[in-house]
């Protein structure tokens, strides 16, 4: 895999208890989400992702193909070198922030109580979860994933890249394992 800055990483790992969050990561009537975690590559080897902290680390050391079963890396077609750098810099600027637990709780409340409407989720919650980090970094270069960056969840990013016929042609899947 020849990864580049601004490539989007998506993970479905059934060893994690993601199924607990799955019902709140989808709109009513939508199938269960395929992925539950996202990140953005900031170079050919490094990824920025939100865990307990927003971290930058080596992608293939953390996610070696021999260990992980369901990973996709997508590349937006037509990004200029400058746009790639804007996205990478935006993601790197978040490194060191703590994970956005208030944002994650707001997603859950909105999804469980308000049927996936954005009532509690607000842009003022500040801290990022994995998907809002990716969406915010792309927003800095003028792109979105079909939802406001502060409201994005991993399923929104998956749907925009993989499932939406209007936007699917804007992306190449450069790795899948």
Helices and strands as residue ranges (DSSP letters): E 8-11, H 19-22, E 37-41, E 46-50, E 54-58, H 59-62, E 71-76, H 81-92, H 101-113, G 123-125, H 130-139, G 149-151, H 154-158, I 159-163, H 165-168, E 171-176
